[in-house]
Amino acid sequence: MKLLSLCPLYQNGGASRLLRRLYEGRESQIITLAIRANSIKPQKGKISEIDLPIYPLQQKWMRWKFRSISTYLRDEFFFNYNSKRILNTVKKIEFDTIHVINHGVYCNSFYDKKYLDNKKIWVSFHDHYRLCSSVEDAKFLWNIADRRLVISEDLAKEYEKTFGKKKYEIITDGVDIAELSVPVKSNPKVPQIIYFAGLLHIDYYSLFKVLADALDLMSIEEKRFKLILRGTQELPLLTNRKFEVEYRKNFITDIEIKEELDQAAILYLPIKFSSPDFYLYSLSTKLVSYLGGSGAILYHGPEDAVACNLLKKNNAAGICITLNVNDLVTQIKNTLEKTIEISEAAIKLVNHSFDLTVIQKRFWEIDKL
């Protein structure tokens, strides 16, 4: 099989991590068409990649107003021009199967029924269309796909209700069993590391404000904490606190991320309260990567989120479902006291539902070959 991966996504996002994991070990079978909207060229990896910039490119110097103008021009005035370039590029590539991500306005630009007659179409649905696409594009892809690869049962059921019943498969990120760490009891004699890795949008600031206030309160009780933020911009709300804050900004490999996870007592998993279309349907890839760490997950977000339901059902995290500082203090203490139990439950969850080898076999249809 020769697979063309159509990937209109930023390389450090959760969906890109998922693709890297699914493609691992089969890089020679894959060509990626990276639809790039900014001036920063992607890093070279093991997969053969065609870099296709779409215009006008977002430049590094652009602030939000200029970025908005650039996006509007690119997605409106230059849409037909960019779409034709994408389709023409696809037609020059030899492949048997195309793997498309339902994300962005150009996710359907590959489609030419006559050209694709003898080729398979796999579509991944990572987020609700209201967050990343349009109802028209999502419906089109849902109906033409030979395989529908969905991030959660909740999203699949929502799409079946909206677009009609179709066969689908649940394909998520996974953890290599060899990557599972031995649970480690937190040591109260050293600063307790609270770790967060990932992009941070403004909707998360309220959660981090509560976290910071909670750590301040606990620091008064002579407990020592260190908050490590990987890949996150500096936050003014974290200045002049009673605990140490360390920003780690460089992009690092998944192996290096795993090493950092294993140094933490608590793996902080905030889910924003402000976006039901996200938290009701999307399963964070960050959650899955946290499951393999030696520390304990601390979930902080809506009670009815798909991530909360999964973790709560399996006792695989400390759970705080409010923006009340005292509630979070209680859950931080609880999580530190039950690090071993929580981590062991997370390992059981990986073995049951997130074994990467099993997920990769399912994605590549190994059992059907």
C-alpha positions, 0 to 999 in steps of 0.5 A, spaced: 500 500 500 502 507 498 498 512 502 498 519 501 496 523 507 493 530 506 495 534 512 492 541 513 495 542 520 500 545 524 506 540 526 506 540 533 498 539 534 495 533 537 492 531 531 499 531 528 502 527 534 497 522 532 499 521 525 506 520 527 504 515 532 499 511 527 505 512 521 510 509 525 514 503 522 511 504 515 514 511 513 516 508 507 509 507 505 507 514 506 507 521 502 505 527 506 502 533 502 503 538 508 498 544 506 502 550 509 499 556 511 505 560 514 512 562 512 515 557 517 517 551 513 516 544 517 522 540 520 524 534 515 522 527 518 522 520 516 516 521 512 517 523 504 513 530 505 511 535 499 511 542 502 505 546 499 504 553 501 497 556 500 497 564 499 497 569 502 502 566 507 502 568 514 508 571 516 512 571 523 511 578 524 504 578 523 499 580 529 492 578 530 489 583 526 494 582 520 493 574 521 486 575 521 486 579 514 491 574 511 486 568 513 480 571 510 484 573 504 487 566 503 480 562 505 476 567 501 479 570 495 484 565 494 480 559 495 479 557 488 486 558 486 489 554 492 484 549 491 486 548 484 494 547 486 492 542 491 488 538 487 493 538 481 499 536 486 495 530 488 494 528 481 501 528 480 502 523 486 502 515 486 498 512 491 493 507 493 489 510 499 488 517 501 488 519 508 484 526 509 483 530 516 477 533 516 480 540 518 480 546 515 477 549 509 481 545 504 480 538 507 475 537 500 480 540 495 483 533 493 477 530 491 476 529 483 471 523 483 473 520 476 481 521 478 479 517 485 475 512 482 480 506 483 483 509 490 481 508 497 479 514 501 480 514 509 478 520 513 479 522 520 475 526 524 478 529 530 474 534 532 467 537 531 466 540 525 464 546 528 471 547 531 475 545 525 471 545 519 464 546 516 457 542 516 458 541 509 465 539 508 464 534 514 457 531 511 461 530 504 467 527 507 462 522 512 459 520 506 464 519 501 469 515 505 471 508 505 473 508 512 471 513 517 476 514 523 473 517 529 477 520 535 471 518 540 464 514 540 461 520 542 463 524 536 461 518 532 454 518 535 453 525 534 455 524 526 451 518 525 445 522 528 447 528 524 449 525 517 446 518 517 448 511 520 455 509 517 460 504 519 466 507 523 472 505 527 475 508 533 482 510 532 485 514 537 493 516 540 496 510 543 501 508 548 507 503 547 507 498 552 514 499 553 513 506 554 509 505 560 513 507 567 513 504 573 508 508 578 512 512 583 510 515 590 511 522 590 517 525 595 514 530 600 521 532 601 523 535 594 519 540 590 513 537 587 513 538 580 506 539 576 507 538 569 503 541 563 505 540 555 502 543 549 499 549 546 495 554 551 489 558 548 486 564 552 480 560 554 485 556 559 487 562 563 482 561 568 484 554 569 491 556 570 489 562 575 485 557 579 491 552 579 496 558 581 492 560 586 491 553 589 499 552 589 500 559 592 495 557 598 499 550 599 506 553 599 503 557 605 503 550 608 510 549 607 509 545 601 514 546 595 512 546 588 515 547 581 510 548 575 513 546 568 510 548 562 513 545 555 511 549 549 507 554 552 508 562 552 509 566 558 503 567 562 503 574 566 498 571 571 504 566 573 509 572 575 510 573 583 508 567 585 510 563 591 512 557 587 517 556 582 515 556 574 519 554 569 518 555 561 521 550 556 519 552 549 523 548 544 520 543 540 522 536 543 521 529 541 516 524 543 522 520 547 524 527 550 517 529 552 516 522 555 522 523 560 519 529 562 513 526 564 516 521 568 519 526 572 513 529 574 508 528 581 502 531 577 500 531 570 496 537 569 490 536 564 486 542 564 480 542 559 476 549 558 469 550 560 467 554 554 467 550 549 462 544 549 463 542 542 470 540 544 470 537 551 463 533 549 466 529 543 474 530 543 479 525 546 485 529 548 491 526 545 495 529 551 491 525 556 493 519 552 500 521 552 499 522 560 497 515 561 504 512 560 507 517 565 510 515 572 506 521 575 498 521 576 494 525 572 490 531 575 484 532 570 481 539 571 475 541 567 467 540 565 464 534 569 461 532 562 467 532 558 468 525 554 475 525 558 473 526 565 468 520 564 473 516 561 478 518 567 473 517 572 470 511 570 477 508 570 479 511 577 485 514 572 486 521 575 484 526 580 478 530 578 476 537 579 470 539 576 470 547 578 474 553 578 474 553 586 481 554 589 479 550 595 476 544 591 483 544 587 487 544 593 483 538 595 484 534 589 491 536 588 492 533 596 488 527 594 492 526 587 499 526 591 496 522 596 494 517 591 499 517 586 501 510 586 493 508 585 492 513 580 498 511 576 496 503 576 489 505 574 492 509 568 496 503 566 490 498 566 486 503 562 492 503 557 492 495 556 485 495 555 484 501 550 490 505 548 495 499 546 499 503 541 500 496 537 493 494 537 491 501 534 496 501 529 494 494 527 487 496 527 489 503 523 493 499 517 487 493 517 493 488 519 487 483 521 484 484 514 490 483 510 
